[in-house]
């Protein structure tokens, strides 16, 4: 089984999310996919200013879905 990670950047102030970004890597387990989601989330939030995150209540969300045909 392989899993695909899709990450979303969301504004809880505006109650919407940007279109998801599908990562090119397929993960061998749910565990690997979710762990990478947290790493990517941290890196993404660190790339933004604290004011931007605070002012827009930015957070990330993710999905790990089964890769079809993998």
Residue, then its C-alpha position, 0 to 999 in steps of 0.5 A: x500500500x502507498x499513501x499520497x500526502x496532500x497539504x492545505x494552508x487554511x485561514x481559520x479567520x476567513x474559514x477557507x483553505x487554499x487548493x491542496x498541494x499533492x506531494x510527489x513522494x508516495x509513502x509506504x505507510x500511514x505513519x510515514x505519511x502523517x509524520x511527513x505532514x507534520x514536518x511539512x506543516x512546521x516548515x511551511x509555518x516557519x516560512x511565514x511571518x508570525x504576524x501573517x499567521x496571527x492576523x489570518x489564523x493560519x494553520x495547515x491540514x492534510x490528508x493521506x490517501x491511498x494511491x490508486x494503482x501503487 
